[in-house]
C-alpha cells in the first residue's frame, strides 16, 4: 500500500456471524428455554455507579433513527449516549429499543447471546437502570429483570467457553454484576471470581499493559475492572487484592499511551478516543502512579522531553488468539508536541474495506520492504536516558532475510528528533520509510528533494532533513477519529544493497520560519 485513496468502505461494519453448530441449536431449542427457568425478580438488589460519559450527538442520532436494531447494538453500550442526550425522549427511546430486543431475541440466538455481548448487555442494563428502567411501568421492568435472570444463568453455563482476552473479561464482569444485582447469585459470584483471578494473571502484564497490546482494548478492560470494583464495594463484598493490583498497574500504563492532546496513540486497532472519558477512567481508578516511560513487557517505549512525546511500538505480535486487533506496526512511532500531533499512524477500522489496509505496515510510520508487511516474532529494544537526551535502539527480523534496526534520539528539550533506519540483508529490495502526517499538518518539499518543511496546527514549523533516500510525498488517509480524513505521508524511498543500507533523518523545530 503506497497510497490510500479516500473511498468509502463498502462492507458493513458488523461483527462476524459465529457458527451455530449443535450446541447453538440446543441453546435455541424449547428444551433449553425450560432449563433457563422462569425466575421473576421484581427489583435489583443494587445499582452500581456508571460514571462513563457518553456522546450526546450519537444519542440524538440514535433517537432519530427509530427502532431499527442491528447486530452491533446487542451490547447496549449505546445507553451511555442516550443518557448523555438526556430528557424523556432519550429515556423513552431506550425503552423502545430494549423492548424491540426483548421481542426479537428472547431465545439464545447465537449472535445476540454470545457470551461477551451478553456480559456487556447485563452490565449496561444494570448500570443504566436508573436512567431508562426506574421510571418504566411494572410490565417492562418485570420482563427486563426476567430476561436478565435467564441471561445470567446462560452465561454461567457457557463461560469461559472459547472466549479469550478482553471479551472474556467483559463476560465475567457481566456475570458478576448480575450475581450481585439479582437474587440467588452467590454461586455465580464465586464462579465469576475464580474466572477473573485466573484471567488477570494471564492478561495484565507486569508493566500493566494488557496482553493484546491495544491502547483501546486496555482502556476498555480497565473500565470494566473499575466497574466491577465499584459494584463489589457497593455490595460490601470483599474486593480481591488481584483486582486492586491490576487497576493500580493499568492506570499508569493508560497514561503512558496518551499524547499531549489527552487522547490515545493509534496502535493496534485504537482510535484517539475522548479525553474526557480517559480523564474519568483515571479519576475512578484512583491510582496516582506517573506515566510509565518504558513498557518492556507490553512492547512500547515513550520518549518525553519538553512538550514533545514520542511513543514507539517495539514489541512483537500478541499470542495467537489474542491478536484480533494486531497491526503490522513494528518499530512505528507517533510524535506530538503539546496538543498538536505531527507524525501518526493511520488509525483503524473494525471491519469493512478499510480494515485490512489499516492493519498493513504501510499504514504506519515505519519501514516497509518490498511493499509487504512485517511479521516479527521477536523485537529487541534498549533505551538510554542521558542528561537532556533519550536514545532508543530497536531491531526486528520481521522480513525474510532482512533485519530492520531503528535508532531514535530525542534531545534539545524535545525540539530535535533524529532517526537512523538500518536495513541489513544479502539481497536488493525496494523500501519505503513513511512518516504519516496528521491532517492538521501542512508539508512542502524543498527543491533539492532532501528536506521538507512542516507547519503544525498551532503554526509552529518543523524541518525534516533526509540522507540516504529520496524524499517524496503521497496522499494518505487518517482515521484516528473514526472518520476518514485526507492527509499526506512523507516517503523516503530507496533500495537495499548487500550488507547495511543506512538512512538518516532529522526532524527539528525551525524557529527561523
The 8 nearest C-alpha neighbors of each residue, nearest first, counted from 0:
[[1, 2, 361, 370, 3, 356, 362, 359],
 [2, 0, 361, 3, 370, 473, 431, 475],
 [1, 3, 475, 0, 474, 473, 4, 488],
 [4, 2, 475, 476, 5, 474, 0, 1],
 [3, 5, 6, 2, 475, 476, 474, 485],
 [6, 4, 476, 7, 3, 485, 483, 484],
 [7, 5, 4, 8, 3, 483, 9, 352],
 [6, 8, 9, 5, 352, 483, 353, 4],
 [9, 7, 352, 351, 10, 353, 6, 11],
 [8, 10, 352, 7, 11, 351, 6, 12],
 [9, 11, 351, 8, 352, 12, 350, 13],
 [12, 10, 13, 351, 9, 350, 8, 352],
 [11, 13, 350, 351, 10, 349, 14, 71],
 [14, 12, 11, 71, 70, 15, 350, 69],
 [13, 15, 16, 71, 12, 70, 350, 349],
 [16, 14, 17, 13, 110, 350, 12, 70],
 [17, 15, 14, 110, 18, 109, 19, 13],
 [18, 16, 19, 15, 110, 109, 113, 14],
 [17, 19, 20, 16, 109, 23, 110, 15],
 [18, 20, 23, 17, 109, 24, 21, 22],
 [21, 19, 23, 22, 18, 24, 25, 17],
 [20, 22, 24, 23, 25, 19, 26, 18],
 [23, 21, 25, 24, 20, 26, 19, 27],
 [24, 22, 19, 26, 20, 25, 21, 109],
 [23, 25, 21, 27, 22, 26, 28, 20],
 [26, 24, 28, 22, 27, 23, 21, 31],
 [25, 27, 23, 24, 31, 28, 107, 22],
 [26, 28, 107, 24, 25, 106, 108, 23],
 [29, 27, 25, 30, 31, 26, 24, 32],
 [28, 30, 32, 31, 33, 27, 26, 25],
 [31, 29, 33, 28, 32, 34, 25, 26],
 [32, 30, 34, 33, 28, 29, 26, 35],
 [31, 33, 29, 35, 34, 30, 28, 36],
 [34, 32, 36, 30, 31, 35, 29, 37],
 [33, 35, 31, 36, 32, 30, 29, 37],
 [36, 34, 32, 33, 149, 31, 152, 37],
 [37, 35, 33, 34, 38, 32, 149, 31],
 [36, 38, 39, 35, 145, 149, 33, 148],
 [39, 37, 145, 36, 40, 148, 149, 35],
 [38, 40, 145, 37, 41, 141, 144, 148],
 [41, 39, 42, 144, 38, 145, 141, 182],
 [42, 40, 141, 39, 144, 43, 140, 145],
 [43, 41, 40, 44, 144, 181, 141, 140],
 [44, 42, 180, 45, 181, 46, 41, 40],
 [43, 45, 180, 181, 42, 179, 46, 182],
 [46, 44, 180, 43, 47, 179, 234, 233],
 [45, 47, 126, 125, 48, 43, 180, 128],
 [48, 46, 230, 126, 45, 49, 229, 233],
 [49, 47, 50, 126, 46, 229, 230, 226],
 [48, 50, 126, 51, 47, 127, 226, 123],
 [51, 49, 48, 52, 279, 283, 280, 226],
 [50, 52, 49, 276, 53, 279, 79, 280],
 [53, 51, 276, 50, 79, 83, 54, 275],
 [54, 52, 80, 79, 83, 55, 51, 82],
 [53, 55, 80, 57, 56, 83, 58, 52],
 [54, 56, 84, 83, 58, 57, 80, 59],
 [57, 55, 59, 58, 54, 60, 84, 80],
 [58, 56, 60, 54, 55, 59, 80, 61],
 [57, 59, 81, 80, 55, 61, 56, 84],
 [60, 58, 62, 56, 61, 57, 84, 55],
 [61, 59, 57, 63, 58, 62, 56, 64],
 [60, 62, 58, 64, 59, 63, 57, 65],
 [63, 61, 59, 60, 64, 65, 92, 58],
 [62, 64, 60, 61, 65, 59, 58, 66],
 [65, 63, 61, 62, 60, 66, 67, 59],
 [66, 64, 63, 67, 62, 61, 92, 96],
 [65, 67, 96, 68, 64, 95, 99, 92],
 [68, 66, 65, 69, 64, 96, 99, 61],
 [69, 67, 66, 72, 70, 96, 100, 99],
 [68, 70, 71, 72, 67, 73, 13, 100],
 [69, 71, 72, 73, 13, 68, 14, 111],
 [70, 72, 69, 13, 73, 14, 74, 12],
 [71, 73, 70, 74, 75, 69, 68, 77],
 [74, 72, 75, 111, 71, 70, 116, 120],
 [73, 75, 120, 116, 119, 76, 72, 117],
 [76, 74, 77, 120, 73, 72, 78, 123],
 [77, 75, 78, 74, 79, 123, 72, 120],
 [76, 78, 79, 75, 80, 81, 72, 58],
 [79, 77, 81, 76, 80, 75, 82, 93],
 [80, 78, 53, 77, 82, 81, 76, 83],
 [81, 79, 53, 58, 54, 83, 77, 82],
 [80, 82, 58, 84, 78, 83, 89, 79],
 [81, 83, 85, 79, 80, 84, 78, 130],
 [82, 84, 55, 80, 53, 85, 81, 54],
 [85, 83, 55, 81, 58, 82, 59, 80],
 [86, 84, 82, 83, 89, 81, 87, 90],
 [85, 87, 88, 89, 90, 84, 82, 91],
 [86, 88, 90, 89, 91, 85, 92, 131],
 [89, 87, 91, 90, 86, 92, 85, 62],
 [88, 90, 92, 81, 87, 91, 86, 85],
 [91, 89, 87, 131, 93, 92, 88, 94],
 [90, 92, 88, 94, 93, 89, 87, 95],
 [91, 93, 95, 89, 94, 90, 88, 96],
 [94, 92, 90, 96, 91, 95, 97, 89],
 [93, 95, 97, 91, 92, 96, 98, 131],
 [96, 94, 92, 98, 97, 93, 99, 91],
 [97, 95, 99, 93, 98, 94, 66, 92],
 [96, 98, 94, 100, 99, 95, 93, 101],
 [99, 97, 101, 95, 100, 96, 94, 102],
 [100, 98, 96, 102, 97, 101, 95, 103],
 [99, 101, 97, 103, 98, 102, 104, 96],
 [102, 100, 98, 99, 105, 104, 103, 97],
 [103, 101, 99, 100, 104, 98, 105, 97],
 [104, 102, 100, 101, 105, 99, 106, 98],
 [103, 105, 106, 101, 100, 102, 108, 111],
 [104, 106, 101, 103, 102, 107, 146, 100],
 [107, 105, 104, 108, 27, 32, 26, 28],
 [108, 106, 27, 112, 26, 109, 105, 104],
 [107, 109, 112, 111, 106, 110, 27, 104],
 [108, 110, 112, 113, 111, 107, 23, 19],
 [111, 109, 113, 112, 108, 16, 17, 70],
 [110, 112, 108, 73, 113, 109, 116, 104],
 [113, 111, 117, 107, 109, 110, 108, 114],
 [112, 114, 110, 116, 115, 111, 109, 117],
 [115, 113, 117, 116, 170, 118, 112, 154],
 [116, 114, 170, 118, 166, 117, 113, 169],
 [117, 115, 74, 119, 113, 118, 114, 120],
 [118, 116, 114, 120, 112, 115, 119, 113],
 [119, 117, 173, 170, 115, 121, 120, 116],
 [118, 120, 74, 122, 116, 117, 121, 173],
 [121, 119, 74, 117, 123, 75, 122, 118],
 [122, 120, 124, 118, 173, 123, 119, 117],
 [121, 123, 173, 119, 125, 120, 124, 126],
 [124, 122, 126, 120, 125, 121, 127, 119],
 [125, 123, 121, 127, 122, 126, 128, 120],
 [124, 126, 128, 122, 123, 127, 46, 121],
 [125, 127, 123, 49, 128, 47, 124, 122],
 [128, 126, 130, 124, 129, 125, 123, 131],
 [129, 127, 132, 125, 130, 126, 131, 124],
 [128, 130, 133, 127, 132, 131, 134, 126],
 [131, 129, 127, 128, 132, 82, 90, 133],
 [132, 130, 90, 128, 129, 93, 133, 94],
 [131, 133, 128, 135, 134, 129, 130, 140],
 [132, 134, 129, 135, 128, 131, 130, 140],
 [135, 133, 132, 136, 131, 129, 130, 90],
 [136, 134, 132, 133, 139, 140, 137, 131],
 [137, 135, 138, 139, 140, 134, 132, 133],
 [138, 136, 140, 139, 141, 135, 142, 41],
 [137, 139, 141, 140, 136, 142, 135, 143],
 [140, 138, 142, 137, 141, 136, 143, 135],
 [139, 141, 137, 143, 142, 138, 144, 136],
 [142, 140, 144, 138, 143, 139, 41, 137],
 [141, 143, 145, 139, 140, 144, 146, 138],
 [142, 144, 140, 146, 141, 145, 139, 147],
 [143, 145, 147, 141, 146, 142, 40, 140],
 [146, 144, 39, 142, 148, 147, 143, 38],
 [145, 147, 149, 143, 144, 148, 150, 142],
 [146, 148, 144, 150, 145, 149, 151, 143],
 [149, 147, 151, 145, 146, 150, 144, 152],
 [148, 150, 146, 152, 147, 151, 35, 153],
 [151, 149, 153, 147, 152, 148, 154, 146],
 [152, 150, 154, 148, 153, 149, 174, 147],
 [151, 153, 149, 155, 150, 154, 148, 156],
 [154, 152, 150, 156, 151, 155, 149, 157],
 [153, 155, 151, 157, 156, 152, 150, 158],
 [156, 154, 152, 153, 157, 158, 151, 187],
 [155, 157, 153, 154, 158, 152, 151, 159],
 [156, 158, 154, 155, 160, 159, 153, 114],
 [159, 157, 160, 155, 156, 154, 114, 162],
 [158, 160, 162, 157, 161, 167, 194, 163],
 [161, 159, 158, 162, 157, 114, 163, 167],
 [160, 162, 159, 163, 158, 167, 157, 114],
 [163, 161, 167, 160, 159, 166, 164, 158],
 [164, 162, 167, 166, 161, 165, 321, 320],
 [163, 165, 167, 166, 321, 202, 168, 162],
 [164, 166, 168, 167, 220, 169, 163, 216],
 [167, 165, 169, 115, 168, 164, 170, 163],
 [166, 168, 170, 163, 162, 169, 165, 164],
 [167, 169, 171, 165, 170, 166, 172, 164],
 [170, 168, 166, 172, 167, 171, 115, 118],
 [169, 171, 118, 115, 167, 173, 168, 172],
 [172, 170, 168, 174, 173, 169, 191, 175],
 [171, 173, 169, 175, 170, 174, 168, 176],
 [174, 172, 118, 122, 170, 176, 121, 171],
 [173, 175, 171, 177, 172, 176, 151, 118],
 [174, 176, 178, 188, 172, 177, 191, 173],
 [177, 175, 179, 173, 178, 174, 180, 172],
 [178, 176, 180, 174, 175, 179, 181, 173],
 [177, 179, 184, 175, 176, 188, 181, 180],
 [180, 178, 176, 177, 181, 184, 175, 234],
 [179, 181, 44, 177, 45, 43, 178, 176],
 [182, 180, 177, 178, 43, 179, 44, 184],
 [183, 181, 184, 180, 40, 178, 44, 179],
 [184, 182, 185, 181, 178, 186, 187, 179],
 [183, 185, 178, 187, 182, 186, 188, 179],
 [184, 186, 188, 187, 183, 189, 178, 179],
 [187, 185, 189, 188, 184, 190, 183, 178],
 [188, 186, 190, 184, 189, 185, 178, 191],
 [187, 189, 191, 185, 175, 186, 178, 190],
 [190, 188, 186, 192, 187, 191, 193, 185],
 [191, 189, 187, 193, 188, 192, 194, 186],
 [190, 192, 188, 194, 189, 175, 193, 171],
 [191, 193, 195, 189, 194, 190, 188, 196],
 [194, 192, 190, 196, 191, 195, 189, 197],
 [193, 195, 191, 197, 192, 196, 198, 190],
 [196, 194, 192, 198, 197, 193, 191, 199],
 [197, 195, 199, 193, 198, 194, 192, 200],
 [196, 198, 194, 195, 199, 200, 193, 201],
 [197, 199, 201, 195, 200, 196, 202, 194],
 [200, 198, 202, 196, 201, 203, 197, 195],
 [199, 201, 198, 197, 202, 203, 196, 204],
 [202, 200, 198, 199, 203, 197, 204, 210],
 [201, 203, 210, 199, 209, 198, 200, 204],
 [204, 202, 209, 199, 207, 210, 208, 201],
 [203, 205, 207, 208, 206, 209, 210, 202],
 [204, 206, 207, 296, 203, 208, 248, 297],
 [207, 205, 204, 294, 208, 296, 248, 297],
 [208, 206, 249, 248, 204, 205, 252, 203],
 [209, 207, 297, 204, 206, 252, 203, 249],
 [208, 210, 203, 217, 211, 212, 202, 204],
 [209, 211, 202, 212, 203, 204, 208, 317],
 [210, 212, 209, 213, 321, 317, 322, 164],
 [213, 211, 210, 209, 297, 214, 208, 267],
 [212, 214, 267, 216, 215, 211, 217, 266],
 [215, 213, 217, 216, 269, 218, 212, 256],
 [214, 216, 269, 218, 217, 213, 219, 270],
 [217, 215, 219, 213, 218, 214, 220, 165],
 [216, 218, 214, 220, 215, 209, 219, 213],
 [217, 219, 215, 221, 216, 220, 214, 222],
 [220, 218, 216, 222, 217, 221, 223, 215],
 [221, 219, 223, 217, 222, 218, 216, 165],
 [220, 222, 224, 218, 223, 219, 217, 225],
 [223, 221, 219, 225, 220, 224, 218, 226],
 [224, 222, 220, 226, 221, 225, 227, 219],
 [223, 225, 227, 221, 226, 222, 228, 220],
 [224, 226, 228, 222, 227, 223, 229, 221],
 [227, 225, 223, 229, 224, 228, 222, 230],
 [226, 228, 224, 230, 225, 229, 172, 223],
 [227, 229, 225, 231, 230, 226, 232, 224],
 [230, 228, 232, 226, 227, 231, 233, 225],
 [231, 229, 47, 233, 227, 232, 228, 234],
 [232, 230, 234, 236, 228, 233, 229, 235],
 [231, 233, 235, 229, 230, 234, 236, 228],
 [234, 232, 230, 235, 231, 229, 47, 236],
 [233, 235, 231, 236, 232, 230, 179, 45],
 [236, 234, 232, 233, 231, 237, 230, 238],
 [237, 235, 231, 234, 232, 238, 233, 230],
 [236, 238, 239, 235, 231, 232, 234, 240],
 [237, 239, 236, 231, 240, 228, 242, 232],
 [240, 238, 241, 242, 237, 243, 196, 192],
 [239, 241, 243, 242, 244, 238, 245, 237],
 [240, 242, 244, 239, 243, 245, 196, 199],
 [243, 241, 245, 239, 240, 244, 246, 238],
 [244, 242, 240, 246, 245, 241, 247, 239],
 [243, 245, 247, 241, 242, 246, 240, 248],
 [246, 244, 242, 248, 247, 243, 241, 249],
 [247, 245, 249, 243, 248, 244, 250, 284],
 [246, 248, 244, 286, 245, 249, 250, 243],
 [249, 247, 207, 245, 246, 250, 251, 244],
 [248, 250, 207, 252, 246, 251, 247, 245],
 [249, 251, 253, 252, 248, 247, 246, 281],
 [252, 250, 290, 254, 253, 288, 249, 289],
 [253, 251, 255, 249, 250, 254, 207, 208],
 [252, 254, 250, 255, 251, 256, 249, 218],
 [255, 253, 290, 251, 252, 257, 256, 250],
 [254, 256, 290, 252, 253, 291, 257, 251],
 [257, 255, 253, 254, 263, 264, 214, 258],
 [258, 256, 263, 262, 254, 261, 255, 264],
 [257, 259, 260, 261, 262, 263, 335, 264],
 [258, 260, 338, 337, 261, 335, 336, 257],
 [261, 259, 338, 258, 262, 339, 337, 257],
 [260, 262, 274, 259, 258, 257, 263, 277],
 [263, 261, 274, 271, 257, 260, 258, 272],
 [264, 262, 257, 271, 256, 258, 265, 272],
 [263, 265, 256, 266, 257, 258, 271, 262],
 [266, 264, 269, 346, 270, 344, 263, 271],
 [265, 267, 269, 268, 264, 213, 214, 326],
 [268, 266, 325, 213, 326, 324, 269, 265],
 [267, 269, 347, 324, 266, 213, 325, 270],
 [270, 268, 215, 265, 266, 267, 214, 347],
 [269, 271, 479, 272, 480, 265, 346, 481],
 [270, 272, 263, 262, 479, 480, 264, 265],
 [273, 271, 270, 262, 263, 274, 480, 276],
 [272, 274, 276, 275, 262, 277, 271, 261],
 [275, 273, 277, 261, 262, 276, 278, 272],
 [276, 274, 278, 273, 277, 279, 52, 261],
 [277, 275, 279, 273, 274, 278, 52, 280],
 [276, 278, 274, 280, 279, 275, 281, 273],
 [277, 279, 275, 281, 276, 280, 274, 282],
 [280, 278, 276, 282, 277, 281, 283, 275],
 [279, 281, 277, 283, 282, 278, 284, 276],
 [282, 280, 284, 278, 279, 283, 277, 250],
 [281, 283, 279, 285, 284, 280, 278, 286],
 [282, 284, 280, 285, 281, 279, 225, 286],
 [283, 285, 281, 286, 282, 280, 225, 246],
 [286, 284, 283, 282, 287, 281, 247, 250],
 [287, 285, 247, 284, 288, 250, 281, 246],
 [288, 286, 285, 289, 251, 250, 247, 284],
 [287, 289, 251, 286, 290, 250, 247, 248],
 [288, 290, 251, 291, 287, 254, 255, 252],
 [291, 289, 255, 251, 254, 252, 292, 288],
 [290, 292, 255, 293, 252, 251, 289, 294],
 [293, 291, 301, 300, 290, 302, 255, 294],
 [292, 294, 300, 291, 295, 301, 299, 255],
 [295, 293, 299, 297, 206, 296, 298, 300],
 [294, 296, 298, 297, 293, 299, 206, 300],
 [297, 295, 298, 294, 206, 204, 205, 208],
 [296, 298, 294, 208, 295, 299, 212, 314],
 [314, 297, 299, 295, 313, 296, 294, 312],
 [300, 298, 312, 294, 313, 311, 297, 295],
 [299, 301, 293, 311, 310, 294, 292, 302],
 [300, 302, 310, 292, 309, 293, 303, 311],
 [303, 301, 309, 308, 310, 300, 292, 304],
 [304, 302, 308, 307, 301, 309, 305, 413],
 [305, 303, 413, 307, 412, 306, 308, 302],
 [304, 306, 412, 413, 307, 303, 414, 308],
 [307, 305, 337, 336, 304, 413, 308, 303],
 [308, 306, 336, 413, 304, 305, 335, 303],
 [307, 309, 303, 335, 334, 302, 336, 310],
 [308, 310, 334, 302, 333, 301, 303, 311],
 [311, 309, 301, 333, 332, 300, 302, 308],
 [312, 310, 332, 300, 299, 331, 313, 330],
 [313, 311, 299, 330, 331, 314, 329, 298],
 [314, 312, 298, 299, 330, 329, 311, 378],
 [298, 315, 313, 378, 312, 299, 329, 316],
 [314, 316, 377, 376, 375, 378, 317, 313],
 [315, 317, 318, 325, 376, 314, 322, 375],
 [318, 316, 322, 211, 321, 319, 315, 210],
 [319, 317, 321, 320, 322, 316, 211, 210],
 [320, 318, 321, 322, 317, 316, 323, 211],
 [319, 321, 322, 318, 163, 323, 164, 317],
 [322, 320, 319, 318, 211, 323, 164, 317],
 [321, 323, 325, 317, 324, 320, 319, 211],
 [322, 324, 325, 321, 320, 211, 319, 268],
 [325, 323, 268, 267, 322, 326, 213, 211],
 [324, 326, 267, 322, 323, 316, 327, 268],
 [327, 325, 358, 267, 328, 359, 324, 268],
 [328, 326, 360, 359, 373, 358, 329, 372],
 [327, 329, 360, 326, 331, 363, 330, 312],
 [328, 330, 331, 312, 327, 313, 314, 315],
 [331, 329, 312, 313, 365, 311, 328, 332],
 [332, 330, 365, 364, 328, 329, 312, 311],
 [333, 331, 311, 310, 364, 312, 330, 309],
 [332, 334, 343, 342, 310, 309, 311, 344],
 [335, 333, 309, 342, 308, 341, 340, 343],
 [334, 336, 340, 308, 341, 339, 307, 258],
 [337, 335, 307, 306, 339, 338, 340, 308],
 [336, 338, 259, 306, 339, 335, 307, 260],
 [337, 339, 260, 259, 336, 340, 335, 258],
 [340, 338, 336, 337, 335, 456, 341, 260],
 [341, 339, 335, 437, 334, 342, 336, 338],
 [340, 342, 335, 437, 334, 436, 339, 440],
 [343, 341, 436, 334, 333, 435, 437, 434],
 [344, 342, 333, 435, 436, 437, 345, 341],
 [343, 345, 363, 364, 346, 265, 435, 362],
 [344, 346, 477, 362, 478, 363, 343, 479],
 [347, 345, 479, 478, 265, 344, 270, 477],
 [346, 348, 268, 357, 478, 269, 354, 270],
 [347, 349, 354, 350, 353, 268, 481, 357],
 [350, 348, 354, 347, 12, 351, 268, 13],
 [351, 349, 354, 12, 348, 352, 353, 13],
 [350, 352, 10, 353, 354, 8, 12, 11],
 [351, 353, 8, 354, 10, 9, 350, 355],
 [354, 352, 356, 351, 355, 348, 357, 8],
 [353, 355, 348, 350, 357, 356, 351, 352],
 [354, 356, 358, 357, 353, 359, 352, 350],
 [357, 355, 359, 353, 358, 354, 362, 0],
 [356, 358, 362, 354, 359, 355, 347, 353],
 [357, 359, 326, 355, 356, 327, 354, 360],
 [360, 358, 361, 327, 356, 357, 362, 372],
 [359, 361, 372, 327, 328, 362, 363, 367],
 [360, 362, 363, 359, 0, 367, 1, 372],
 [363, 361, 357, 360, 345, 359, 344, 358],
 [364, 362, 344, 361, 360, 365, 328, 331],
 [365, 363, 434, 331, 433, 344, 435, 332],
 [364, 366, 331, 433, 432, 363, 330, 367],
 [367, 365, 432, 431, 433, 368, 430, 364],
 [366, 368, 431, 430, 370, 361, 360, 432],
 [369, 367, 430, 370, 429, 371, 431, 366],
 [368, 370, 429, 371, 430, 428, 367, 431],
 [369, 371, 368, 367, 0, 372, 430, 1],
 [372, 370, 369, 368, 367, 373, 360, 359],
 [373, 371, 360, 359, 327, 367, 374, 370],
 [372, 374, 397, 398, 327, 375, 360, 371],
 [373, 375, 397, 327, 376, 372, 398, 316],
 [397, 376, 374, 377, 315, 396, 395, 373],
 [375, 377, 315, 374, 316, 397, 378, 396],
 [378, 376, 315, 375, 395, 379, 314, 396],
 [377, 379, 395, 314, 315, 394, 313, 380],
 [380, 378, 394, 393, 395, 377, 381, 313],
 [381, 379, 393, 392, 378, 313, 394, 382],
 [382, 380, 392, 391, 393, 383, 379, 390],
 [381, 383, 391, 390, 392, 384, 380, 389],
 [384, 382, 390, 389, 385, 391, 381, 388],
 [383, 385, 389, 388, 390, 382, 386, 387],
 [386, 384, 388, 387, 389, 383, 390, 410],
 [385, 387, 388, 384, 389, 410, 383, 411],
 [386, 388, 385, 410, 412, 411, 389, 304],
 [387, 389, 410, 385, 409, 386, 384, 390],
 [390, 388, 384, 409, 408, 383, 385, 410],
 [389, 391, 408, 383, 382, 407, 384, 392],
 [390, 392, 382, 407, 406, 381, 408, 393],
 [391, 393, 406, 381, 380, 405, 382, 390],
 [394, 392, 380, 379, 405, 404, 381, 406],
 [393, 395, 404, 379, 403, 378, 405, 380],
 [396, 394, 378, 403, 397, 402, 375, 377],
 [397, 395, 402, 398, 401, 375, 403, 399],
 [375, 396, 398, 374, 373, 395, 399, 376],
 [397, 399, 401, 373, 396, 400, 374, 402],
 [400, 398, 401, 397, 396, 402, 373, 424],
 [399, 401, 424, 398, 402, 425, 396, 426],
 [402, 400, 424, 398, 399, 423, 396, 403],
 [403, 401, 396, 423, 422, 395, 404, 424],
 [404, 402, 422, 394, 395, 421, 396, 405],
 [403, 405, 394, 421, 393, 420, 402, 422],
 [406, 404, 420, 393, 419, 392, 394, 421],
 [405, 407, 392, 419, 418, 391, 393, 420],
 [408, 406, 418, 391, 390, 417, 405, 392],
 [407, 409, 390, 417, 416, 389, 418, 391],
 [410, 408, 416, 389, 388, 415, 413, 417],
 [411, 409, 388, 415, 413, 412, 387, 408],
 [410, 412, 414, 413, 415, 387, 409, 388],
 [413, 411, 305, 304, 410, 414, 387, 415],
 [412, 414, 304, 307, 305, 410, 411, 415],
 [413, 415, 508, 411, 507, 412, 410, 416],
 [416, 414, 507, 410, 411, 413, 409, 506],
 [417, 415, 409, 506, 408, 505, 507, 410],
 [418, 416, 505, 408, 407, 504, 506, 415],
 [419, 417, 407, 504, 406, 503, 505, 408],
 [418, 420, 503, 406, 405, 502, 504, 421],
 [421, 419, 405, 502, 404, 501, 503, 422],
 [420, 422, 501, 404, 500, 403, 405, 419],
 [423, 421, 403, 500, 499, 402, 501, 404],
 [422, 424, 499, 402, 498, 401, 500, 421],
 [423, 425, 401, 498, 426, 497, 400, 422],
 [426, 424, 497, 498, 427, 423, 496, 400],
 [427, 425, 497, 424, 428, 496, 495, 400],
 [426, 428, 495, 496, 494, 497, 429, 425],
 [427, 429, 494, 495, 369, 426, 430, 368],
 [430, 428, 494, 369, 493, 368, 495, 427],
 [431, 429, 368, 493, 367, 494, 492, 369],
 [432, 430, 492, 367, 491, 366, 433, 490],
 [431, 433, 366, 491, 490, 365, 367, 492],
 [434, 432, 490, 364, 365, 489, 435, 431],
 [433, 435, 364, 489, 488, 342, 436, 490],
 [436, 434, 488, 343, 342, 364, 433, 344],
 [437, 435, 342, 341, 488, 487, 343, 434],
 [436, 438, 439, 341, 440, 343, 340, 342],
 [439, 437, 486, 440, 436, 485, 484, 477],
 [438, 440, 456, 437, 455, 441, 340, 436],
 [441, 439, 455, 438, 437, 454, 456, 436],
 [440, 442, 454, 453, 439, 455, 443, 438],
 [443, 441, 453, 452, 454, 451, 440, 444],
 [444, 442, 452, 451, 445, 453, 441, 450],
 [445, 443, 451, 450, 452, 448, 446, 442],
 [444, 446, 447, 448, 450, 451, 443, 449],
 [447, 445, 448, 444, 449, 450, 451, 443],
 [446, 448, 449, 445, 450, 444, 470, 451],
 [449, 447, 446, 470, 445, 450, 444, 469],
 [448, 450, 465, 447, 464, 470, 445, 469],
 [451, 449, 464, 463, 445, 448, 444, 465],
 [452, 450, 444, 463, 443, 462, 445, 453],
 [451, 453, 462, 443, 442, 461, 444, 463],
 [454, 452, 442, 461, 460, 441, 462, 455],
 [453, 455, 460, 441, 440, 459, 458, 442],
 [456, 454, 440, 458, 457, 459, 460, 453],
 [455, 457, 439, 458, 440, 339, 454, 459],
 [458, 456, 455, 459, 339, 454, 338, 439],
 [457, 459, 455, 456, 454, 460, 440, 453],
 [458, 460, 455, 457, 454, 461, 456, 509],
 [461, 459, 454, 509, 453, 508, 455, 458],
 [460, 462, 508, 509, 453, 507, 452, 454],
 [461, 463, 452, 507, 506, 451, 509, 453],
 [464, 462, 506, 451, 450, 505, 452, 507],
 [465, 463, 450, 505, 504, 449, 462, 506],
 [466, 464, 504, 449, 503, 450, 463, 505],
 [465, 467, 503, 502, 468, 504, 449, 464],
 [468, 466, 502, 501, 503, 465, 469, 493],
 [469, 467, 493, 492, 491, 466, 502, 470],
 [470, 468, 492, 491, 471, 493, 448, 449],
 [469, 471, 491, 448, 490, 449, 468, 492],
 [472, 470, 490, 489, 491, 469, 473, 448],
 [471, 473, 489, 490, 488, 487, 474, 470],
 [474, 472, 488, 487, 2, 475, 489, 471],
 [475, 473, 487, 2, 486, 488, 3, 472],
 [474, 476, 3, 487, 486, 2, 488, 485],
 [475, 477, 485, 486, 484, 3, 483, 345],
 [476, 478, 345, 484, 483, 479, 346, 485],
 [479, 477, 483, 346, 481, 482, 480, 345],
 [478, 480, 346, 270, 271, 481, 477, 345],
 [479, 481, 478, 482, 271, 270, 272, 346],
 [480, 482, 478, 479, 270, 483, 348, 347],
 [481, 483, 478, 480, 484, 479, 477, 348],
 [484, 482, 478, 477, 476, 481, 485, 5],
 [485, 483, 477, 476, 482, 486, 478, 438],
 [484, 486, 476, 475, 477, 438, 5, 483],
 [485, 487, 438, 475, 476, 474, 484, 477],
 [488, 486, 474, 475, 436, 473, 435, 489],
 [487, 489, 435, 473, 434, 472, 436, 475],
 [490, 488, 472, 434, 433, 471, 435, 487],
 [491, 489, 433, 471, 472, 432, 470, 492],
 [492, 490, 470, 432, 469, 468, 431, 471],
 [493, 491, 431, 469, 468, 430, 490, 432],
 [492, 494, 468, 430, 429, 469, 431, 495],
 [495, 493, 429, 428, 430, 427, 496, 492],
 [494, 496, 427, 428, 500, 429, 497, 493],
 [497, 495, 427, 498, 500, 426, 494, 499],
 [496, 498, 425, 426, 424, 499, 427, 495],
 [497, 499, 423, 424, 425, 496, 500, 422],
 [500, 498, 423, 422, 501, 421, 497, 424],
 [499, 501, 422, 495, 421, 496, 423, 498],
 [500, 502, 421, 420, 499, 467, 503, 422],
 [503, 501, 467, 420, 419, 466, 468, 421],
 [504, 502, 419, 466, 418, 465, 467, 501],
 [503, 505, 465, 418, 464, 417, 466, 419],
 [504, 506, 417, 464, 463, 416, 418, 507],
 [505, 507, 463, 416, 462, 415, 417, 461],
 [508, 506, 415, 461, 462, 414, 509, 416],
 [507, 509, 461, 414, 460, 510, 462, 415],
 [508, 510, 461, 460, 511, 462, 507, 512],
 [511, 509, 512, 508, 460, 459, 461, 507],
 [512, 510, 509, 460, 508, 461, 459, 462],
 [511, 510, 509, 460, 459, 461, 452, 508]]
